[in-house]
Amino acid sequence: MQSETLYLQQMMESHVRPANVLAITSGKGGVGKTNIAANLAICLAASRKKVLLVDADLSLGNLDVVMNINSKYNISHLINGQKSIEETIHVGPVGVEVICGASGLEELANINEFQRLRLLKELSRLQSDTDVIVIDTAAGISKSVLGFCLAADHVLVVTTPEATAMTDAYAMIKVLVGNRFDGRVSLIVNMAETIAEGKKTYQKIANVARRFLNTQVYDAGVLAKDKRLTYAVRLRKPVVLAYPKSQIASSLAALAVKLSNGLAARRDDEGFFKKVVDWFF
């Protein structure tokens, strides 16, 4: 235990420029969270930022499909010591570095201290050489999802105008507030029929959060329905690359600029991955 504490102190002292961390989450599945994460990462990388995109869905990760990556190795190989972090990373479009998830990783809770330190050391090494880390969480409010969100600097909650999605998005915000999350929480409304409908959806959730949770939820914008997003998924190509002149691509680029401006300096000097691992183990 003493050696572990010493290691963590040395690791934290060695961090010169820890990355800002954006966690993209949702209460409900099927709201387009993974597509938003992939396209945002590409837009951020296009603005000359070094971006690491992590598939944090530990059981049903599918970023490899959206990014058209042949994920031969994933985070499980890193935990088991079969591959190094360099062998686990896949380089995607515009130089985005991607760590793919895999099925069966709920067994992470059973890793031993040696595996924990190895995971922490490898992932933390990436953080000091990255500008932005984009985390694509699983849907819901499980312990694993909450752990990634609470360790981030900025949480982007994705919803649609559907009542069930709005209810679950609010539930996620409520859980974050209840756990004293001190970063920024933004809401993006996806799959809106019109921009006006999306803005109305945001306002409803923001008003309820202000009234009952006494917290501000920032407006990240609205993404209207666009068939070209569906076409891009079939092509296994992010829509900002498949249809760069489309309205959905322009909206995602604008969202990336807004989020980039909202990524302030880290709240503390403690690394993101250290906080995640501490939460789980």
Sequence and secondary structure as in RCSB ss.txt:
>XXXX:A:sequence
MQSETLYLQQMMESHVRPANVLAITSGKGGVGKTNIAANLAICLAASRKKVLLVDADLSLGNLDVVMNINSKYNI
SHLINGQKSIEETIHVGPVGVEVICGASGLEELANINEFQRLRLLKELSRLQSDTDVIVIDTAAGISKSVLGFCL
AADHVLVVTTPEATAMTDAYAMIKVLVGNRFDGRVSLIVNMAETIAEGKKTYQKIANVARRFLNTQVYDAGVLAK
DKRLTYAVRLRKPVVLAYPKSQIASSLAALAVKLSNGLAARRDDEGFFKKVVDWFF
>XXXX:A:secstr
 HHHHHHHHHHHHH SS  EEEEEE SSSSSSHHHHHHHHHHHHHHTT  EEEEEE TTT  HHHHTT   SS H
HHHHTTSS HHHH EE GGG EEE   TTGGGGGG  HHHHHHHHHHHHHHHTT SEEEEEE SS  HHHHHHHH
HSSEEEEEE SSHHHHHHHHHHHHHHHHTT  SEEEEEEEEESSHHHHHHHHHHHHHHHHHHS    EEEEEEE 
 HHHHHHHHTTS HHHHSTTSHHHHHHHHHHHHHHHH  S SSSS HHHHHHHHH 
